[in-house]
Amino acid sequence: MPRPIAAYVHADAVRHNLDVIKQRASRAKVWAVVKANAYGHGIERIYPALATADGIALLDLDEAVRIRDLGWKKPILLLEGVFQPEDVETADALGLTVAVHCDDQLDLIAAAPRSRPIDIYLKMNSGMNRLGFAPDTFRAAWERANAAESVGEITLMNHFAAADESDIDWQMDRFEAATSGIPGPRSLSNSAAVLWHERAHRDWVRPGIILYGGSPSGLSRHIADVPLRASMSLVSEIIGTQALRAAETVGYGRTFEAGHDMRIGVVACGYADGYPRHAPTGTPIAVDGIPTRVVGRVSMDMLTVDLTPCPNAGIGSKVELWGDQVKIDDVAASAGTIGYELMCALARRVPVKAR
Ligand SMILES: *Cc1c(COP(=O)(O)O)cnc(C)c1O
């Protein structure tokens, strides 16, 4: 028998979340962001849920190939653009829209004649300071792109540094000032801006994490009023129990000491499955639907839970590591990270099932 661990991917939840996004940003078109293999879900698994998206956005060319192989005829956006001349050929062959964040990328696209002009997303660095043209060079970049025969439609693109915090105005103001009078559609908003900054919705929004039911801020309470559903659950079972006497410890490093006699359960899930090793004692988890806590250190293949709230639990009891009941954001926050990372880190050895 295989280990009892499994991840479930709920395409229906993605479909539902996409509807929520379309209601929220009702005047904008929606790029469904599926980079990193759909945030660890598997592109092919959630693809059927994306039918009403206006486009699909990703980073890797092989993911773009997979999406076209699945039969997607609508736009595909390459969020980091091209890296070498061959990429432009692939982008041309697949009919991709490509981000252009620097002169080198513009050179690549301008260099060779194309079967048809390539639509681009001209990216401004309005303060994130990763990729993009500085505001004072943006207009010149646009003029150059606009003059290039191999460039088709030019969309003006921005990425927010902190749209999960209250203030995006400083970045919006820079973007608006540097683009005033330049024609063309605008695309500014990630998930956080879709939820919290209507002013930034504009022509195309680019939600990722909320498609999968995660919180853009990393905190579940920030999306408590948004009817999103979790698209990934990680489940396993209890494979052993121990009766601890007061003052006994559990696991590596003896980090948890029983304050009184108690039962613990051993769960077939560890950091080699993608569960965060830094999840401390107290991290939420559910056994047979009853909320309880992780105790002691997470090891490679196992972790241990407090069975005090679930006296009837034993070998074979169902465990939810994250999903509908245990929010991935709460597990992540306890471990000092964000739901994005846990989704993306789901290990290959975990069998993934559809539900
Ligand atoms: C990943 C990414 C997004 C989606 O971000 P979320 O926070 O997951 O919504 C949007 N735009 C760009 C350029 C990205 O790289």
The ligand as an SDF file (V2000), in Angstrom:
LIG
                    3D

 15 15  0  0  0  0  0  0  0  0999 V2000
    3.0680   36.3240  -10.3200 C   0  0  0  0  0  0  0  0  0  0  0  0
    2.6530   37.5650  -10.9800 C   0  0  0  0  0  0  0  0  0  0  0  0
    1.3360   38.0270  -10.8270 C   0  0  0  0  0  0  0  0  0  0  0  0
    0.3340   37.3380   -9.9210 C   0  0  0  0  0  0  0  0  0  0  0  0
    0.6270   37.6710   -8.5760 O   0  0  0  0  0  0  0  0  0  0  0  0
   -0.3780   37.2620   -7.3930 P   0  0  0  0  0  0  0  0  0  0  0  0
    0.1330   37.9810   -6.2060 O   0  0  0  0  0  0  0  0  0  0  0  0
   -0.2490   35.7760   -7.2400 O   0  0  0  0  0  0  0  0  0  0  0  0
   -1.7190   37.6670   -7.8230 O   0  0  0  0  0  0  0  0  0  0  0  0
    0.9570   39.1580  -11.5170 C   0  0  0  0  0  0  0  0  0  0  0  0
    1.8380   39.8190  -12.3100 N   0  0  0  0  0  0  0  0  0  0  0  0
    3.1170   39.4180  -12.4680 C   0  0  0  0  0  0  0  0  0  0  0  0
    4.0320   40.2000  -13.3330 C   0  0  0  0  0  0  0  0  0  0  0  0
    3.5640   38.2850  -11.8090 C   0  0  0  0  0  0  0  0  0  0  0  0
    4.8260   37.8830  -11.9690 O   0  0  0  0  0  0  0  0  0  0  0  0
  1  2  1  0
  2  3  1  0
  2 14  2  0
  3  4  1  0
  3 10  2  0
  4  5  1  0
  5  6  1  0
  6  7  2  0
  6  8  1  0
  6  9  1  0
 10 11  1  0
 11 12  2  0
 12 13  1  0
 12 14  1  0
 14 15  1  0
M  END
$$$$
